[in-house]
Amino acid sequence: MIYLDHNATTPVPPEVLDAVQPYFRDTFANPSSQHRLGERARAALEDARERVAAALGVRPAEIVFTSGGTESIHGALCGMTSCGARALVTTRVEHTAAALCADRLEKEGVPVHRLPVDRSGRVQPNVLEEALEAAGAPAALNLIWANNETGVLQDVQLLGGLARARGAIVHLDGVQLAGKGMPCLQDLPADMVSLSGHKFGAPKGAGVLWMRRGAPVRPRFAPGHQEGGLRGGTENLPGIVGLARALEVAKERWSENVSRIEALRDGLQRRIVEALPGTLVNGGDAPRIANTLNLSFHGIEGAGVVHSLSEEDIHVSSGSACLSDVDGPSPVLAAMGVPLDFIHGSLRFSLSWTTTSEEIDRVVDVTVGVVRRLQAMNPSRD
């Protein structure tokens, strides 16, 4: 099996499986329980919080554990707009979690300004400044840091700095960058960052919302006494322990392999484009996460390529997994100005440190063959 869909979800490494097993079998108590077993569970929870904080370069008290990226993003956006922000400024290339939350807030009466992007998928500073001026202070800025479909990285230092200089509260969707070279969060011009464990090797069902101490916002979650009174509900202790270990493993493996992963990605891109002239590399002119490649082929359906590759035991995506059941073109690629007759023929390859050169060789050969066959079956493509 060749798996190149790591932006959708990741396998759990052996080190993480070993770390979580005791919390299903032995230390299974509720961390809020006052007996000795509960105290052991609480100690494990706080140890995980300290390890996550150390990996992100922040304070343990700033870490709020959630069920995943979607809950973290929703908690942040709803919290910002209920704590005095007059409007929400976001982009047209957000993940579904943020885009749908923005739609809901708009229906509830919150003004929403959706920033356009250039052909490379990046927000230009003057566009942000104009939107912040129109929104009025204080505003809330939500920005996807690394795009889940294209891997394009926004200049969060520049954009976040501009927003905070105007008094805006800043949230970054860091789901795709966590474990892939994410810098120290304390150094960012941001108030909150969302992460999801299963994107970097943790079990599904555990996430993080980092909230800077003193930030003028309170995230909106179900009320309760857990997580410093910010989020109610019994903590997912095995998932949280796994998240902490997975983040440590991912940081180490990424730093060891990032150059190799980027070289494999670039080789995959070059060889397919050379074999299939006219193929579009979406976001290829912008800084990208080293593991992500998004290509568009003319006159075919990306879903057809995905299914054909799957028959060969090669697993990729035609875009965001969260949009797989939604009809219509990718909103991200549409916002980037990709022509409609190319958007539907898009593929996303997302690699990991486990990807080998031999796997890339096979992916190139099979992908080129499948695309040529499907294009030949569409006489109207020219």
N, C-alpha and C positions, 0 to 999 in steps of 0.2 A: 504493500500500500504506500502511495505517495500522498502526503497530506500537506497542501499548501493553502490552508484556509485558517491560519492562526489568528487573523484579525477577528474571526467569528467566535472562536473559542480555542482553547489550548488543552492538550493532554496534561494530566497531572504527573509530574516527575516522581520517580521512586522516593526521593528524599522527602517530598511532601506527603506522599502516602504513608511513609513511616512515621512522620510527625503527627498525623491526625489520628492514627489508629487508637492510641490510648484514650482519646477523648470520645470515642464511641464505646469502648470496652470497659475502661477502668474509671477515669475521671469524667463521668458522664453527668454529674450533678448540675443543677441550676446555679449559675454564678451568684445569684441573689440569695441563695439559701444560707442560713446561718450555722449549719452544722459543719463538721470538719471536712466532709467531702465537698460541700459547697464552697468552703474557704479555699480548698485546693483548686477548684474550678475558677474562682475569682482570681487567684494568684496567676493561673495560666492565662486568663484573659488580659490581665494587666501586663504580664510579661510580653504577650503578643503586641499590645499597644506600644510598649516601649521599643520593641524591635522594629515595628512599622515606622514609628517616629524617627528612629535612628536612621533607617534606610532612606527616609524622605528629607532628613535634615530639619525636623521640626520638633516641637515639644509634645510629649505624650498627651497632655491635657487638650491638645488641639485636634486629636484624632477621634472621630466619631465613626463607629462601625455601623454599617448598613447592610441591606440585603444585596447590594450591587450598584452598578453605575446608574441605572434608571432611577432608583430611589434617591441616590445621592444628588443627582442632577435636579430632580423634581423638588427635593427638599431645599436645595440652594435657590432655585429660581423662585419658588413660592415664598421662601423666606425673605429674599431680597425685595420682592414687590409688596410684601406685607409689612416691611419695616421702614417705610418712608420713601422708597424710590418712586418717582413720579411715572417712570416709563421703563420698559425693558428694551435694551438694544441688543440684538443678536445678529446672526448671519443667515444667509440662504443656503449654507452648506453644512448645517448642523446635523448631528445624529438624530434619528427619529425621536429619541427620548426627550431631547431638548425642543425639537421642532413642535411636537405634539403638545408639550407643556406650554410653550409660547402661544400656540393656538387657543388652548383652554383659557389661559390668563387673559388673552385678548377678548374672548367672549365674555369674560367676567368684568370687563371694563378697563383693563390695563392697556395703555397705549404701547404698541410693539413696533419697533423700527427694525426691519430686516435688511442688513447690509448686503449689497451686491459684492461680488468678487471679480477679479480679473480672469483672463483666460487660463492662468496658471492655478487659480483657485484661492488666491490670497486677497485679504482685505487691504485696501490702500489707506494710509493714515488720514488723508484728507477726507475720504468717505466717512471714516469713523468720526472725525471732528465735526463734520456737518451734521451727522445723526445725533451726536451728543448735544450740539447746539440746539437742534430742533426739539430734542427730548426735554431739555431743561434740567437743571440740577435740583436735587440729586437724582441720578439715573442708575440703573443696574445694567452692567455689561455681561453678557454670556458669550463665551468664545470657545469654539472647539479648537484644541491645541494641535492635535494631529488628526487629520481626517481619516475616518475609518474606511472609506472607499478608495481614496487616492494616496493616502499617506502624507499629503501635503501638510507642512508645518506652518502655522501662523507665527508671525513675529510678535510673540506675546510680551516680550520685554518692551518693545516700542508701543504696541497698541494698549497694553495694560497700563503703561506709564502715562500715555496720553489721557486715558480714561480717569485714572486716579488723580491726575493733576486737575481735572475738572470736577472732582468730588464724587466720582462714580464708585459704586461697589462692584467688584470684579470677581466673576466666577469663571474658572477654566475647566472645560471637560478634558481631563487628562487620561481618559480611559485607555486610549490606544498607545499612549506614550509610557505609561507606567511599566517599569521593568525593561524599558528600551532606551536607556540613556536619559531618563528624567533628571534634571538638575535639582539642586537643593531648593525646596519650595519656599523657604524663608527669604530667599534672595529674589523672589518674583514680585512684580507689582500686581499682586492678586490677594484677594481676601479669602477665597475658597477654591479648592480643587477636588474634583470627583475622580475616583478610581473604582475599578471592578476587578476582583481577584481572578476570575476565570479567564481573563485576557492574558495573564502571565503565569499560569500554571497552578492556580488555587482551585479548590472545589467550587462549583457553582453555588451561588447563594450568599456570598460574602463580598462586601465592598467597603469603601472608605469615603468619608467626606472630611477633608482637612479644612479647618476653619481657624484662621489666624486669630490669636488672642487679641481681644480688643476690637475686632471687626464689628462695625455697626449693623449687625444682622443676626437674626436667630433663625436657623433653618426650621422648616415646618415639617415635622414628622408626627406620627401618632404619639400623644402625650404619655408620659410614664416616668418612672424614676431611674430607668437604666440610662447608660451613656451620659452621665452627668445631668440627667433630667431633660436631655434633648430628644431622646428617642425611646419610646416605650417598647416593651416586648423582650422576651427571653433571648439573650444573645446566642447566635449560632457558633458555639464554642469550637467545634471541630473545623468549621469553615474559616473562622477567624485565625485559629492557630495555623491552619494550612495557608492562609493568605500571608501571614507573617513569614513563614518559611519559604513560600513560593517567591515572595518579593526579594528575599535575600539570594535565593538561587538564581533568579532571573537577572538580577543586577550583575552577579558574578559571571554568568554564562554570556550575557550580552557584551560586557566589556571585553571578554576574551574572544568573542566571535564577530563583533560588529563589522570589522573590515571584510571578513570572509563572507558574511551574509550579504553585504552591500555588493561585493564583487559578483556573487552568484545572481543577485537580482539584476545587476546591470548586464551581465552576460545573457541572462534569459531575455531581457528587453532587446538587446542588440540583435540577437540571433533570430528572434521572431520577427522583428521589424525588417531585417534584411531579407528574410524569406518571404515576407508578406508585405510588399511595398504598399504604402497608403495607410498602414495601421497607425492609429493615433495613440500617443503616450500621454495619458491624462495626468497633468501635474508634473510632467517630466522636466519642465523648465524651472520648477520651484524646489526649495529644500524639502526633502521627504524623509520619512522614517526609512531606515535602510532595508527593511524587510518587505516593503509594499510596492507592487506594480499594478497599475490599472491600464489596460489596453482596450481600444475600441476598434472593431472590425466592421467594414462597410457591408451592408446588405444582408446581415444574418442576425439571428437571435442568440444572445449570449447564453440564455437558458439551454438552448440546444447544444451548445459547445460544452456547457457544464455537464449535461447528462451523458454526452458522448465520451467525455473524459472519465466520468465516473464509471462507465462500463469498462474502462481500461484500468480501473482502480487508482485513478488520479483524481484528487478531490480539491477543487477550487471553487470560486464563487463568481456569480455574475454581478455582485455588488454587496450591499449590506445585507446580512442575514435577517435583520429585522424588517426588511422590505421584500422578502422573498415571496410573500403572498399578496403583495400589492401590485395592482395593474398600473401601467404607465411608466414613463421614463424615470430614471434616477433624478431626483431634485438636485442633487449635488452636481452631476454632470450637466444638467440643463442650466444651472446657475453659472457654470463655467463656460457656457456657450458651445458645448459640443453639439454638432449637427445631429438632428433627430435620426437620420439614417445611419448614424454611427452609435448613438447612445444605446440602442437596443442590442447592439452587438458587443457589449462591454464584458470584460473579464477582469476579476481581481485575483492576483496571486499574492499570498502573504506567507513569507518564509519564517523559519525559526533557526535556532542554533543547531537543531537536529538535521536540517536540510543538507544534502550532499550534492556534489557536482554530478555524480552519476544519476541522481534523481532529476536534476535540471536537464541533463542530456535527454532523458526519456520524455520529460514534459515538453521540451522544444519539439522533438520529432512528432509526438502524438498530436500536440496542439496545431502545428502547422498542417498536418495531414487532415485533421478534422475541419479546420477552417476552410481549407481549399475545397474539400468535398462539399461543405455546406454552401459556400459561395457559388460553386459550379451548379448547384441545384436551384439557384435563384437567378434566372436569366435576366431579370429586370434590374439587377444590382448596378449595372453599368449605365 
